[in-house]
Amino acid sequence: MNIILLTFFICLFFIVQPSHAETDLSEVYDENTELTISGKIIDIVLPKRGPAILKLSPGRMTYYVVTAPRWYLSQQDIVLNAGLMIEVKGSKYFGREGNVYIIGREIKCRQTGKKIILRDMHSRPLWGRHEMQRRQP
């Protein structure tokens, strides 16, 4: 009976593992690794907490673009959909699992030219200020 329970919990552990997009978000913005890439959004990962992640494909490679929390994107009327061609400026880093991440500073929609600013001139996320303002009486 104990071996069955142990096997059950081991299987449950591997099934309930959080997605790589949620676990690899430990880096901070580094201006030394800043780059600009263009590509098509192939998928959007919307974790329960934390920033939305865009899977961007500029060719054969896939980049995971870290944007902003869902509430902030909604508040700013920012709509990002699969298939949209975008240009991203941000800080590149490699996640623990070997995925390439871009912490987004700004995103430009190639079709409309609309630019979305996610970080200020000091690389701080803009939603941090809004969160502080929302909490003040």
GUVOFI-816947 format. One record per residue (C-alpha): y, z, x; residue in three letters. Coordinates in pm, whole numbers, plus 50000, padded with zeros to 5 digits. Layout:
YZXALA...
//
This chain:
500005000050000MET502435008650283ASN501814975250455ILE502634956950131ILE505924975950093LEU506794969650456LEU506074932450418THR508164931450099PHE511174947550270PHE510914924850573ILE510864894150347CYS513754908150143LEU515744914050464PHE515464877350564PHE516154864050215ILE519294885150160VAL520904877550496GLN524594868050454PRO525494832050525SER526594822550876HIS530094815250750ALA530504851550648GLU529054866950963THR530804845951230ASP534364854651129LEU535064879451405SER537534860251622GLU541304862251625VAL543734833251650TYR544134821652011ASP546934796552075GLU545194786452401ASN542384770352201THR544614753151945GLU543734717651845LEU544254692851563THR541374674451396ILE541104651451096SER538124646450870GLY536614648450525LYS535804681250350ILE532054679450288ILE531634714150135ASP533544746050057ILE532034780550109VAL533634806949887LEU532314841249990PRO532864870749756LYS535234885750014ARG537164870250296GLY538544835650354PRO537324803150204ALA535524781750461ILE535804743850460LEU532974723750612LYS534834695150776LEU533204663950913SER535374642351138PRO532304622751245GLY528854634351344ARG529924670051411MET530634696951150THR533464721851187TYR533854753150979TYR537554757350896VAL538574792950816VAL541404791550563THR542614821050351ALA541244844050082PRO540554827649748ARG543264848049571TRP545914835949818TYR544934799349783LEU545084802749405SER548434821049414GLN549924793049629GLN548494765449403ASP546374752649689ILE543474731049571VAL540934719149827LEU538004698049711ASN534984681949871ALA535774645849964GLY539404652850046LEU540634638650380MET542614665050570ILE544164671850908GLU543734707351040VAL545664724751314LYS544044756751433GLY542304777851693SER538774767451792LYS535934791451871TYR532154791251878PHE530294814351639GLY527274835051739ARG524964809051587GLU526564780251780GLY528724767451493ASN532204754851579VAL534954772551384TYR538634764451347ILE540904792751233ILE543384772451032GLY547124775051099ARG548064745450881GLU546254719550673ILE547704686050575LYS546274664850295CYS546024629150426ARG546314613250080GLN549424631849959THR551024643650284GLY551264679050142LYS551164705450417LYS549654740050367ILE550844766750610ILE548364795450656LEU549824813850956ARG553334822051071ASP554894813451409MET553194844151562HIS549764832651435SER549584860651177ARG548054851750839PRO550654847550566LEU548504864550304TRP548764897550497GLY552434899850402ARG551714891650040HIS549004917850024GLU551424944050158MET554114933449907GLN551644934649617ARG550704970649704ARG554284983349719GLN555614998749394PRO
//
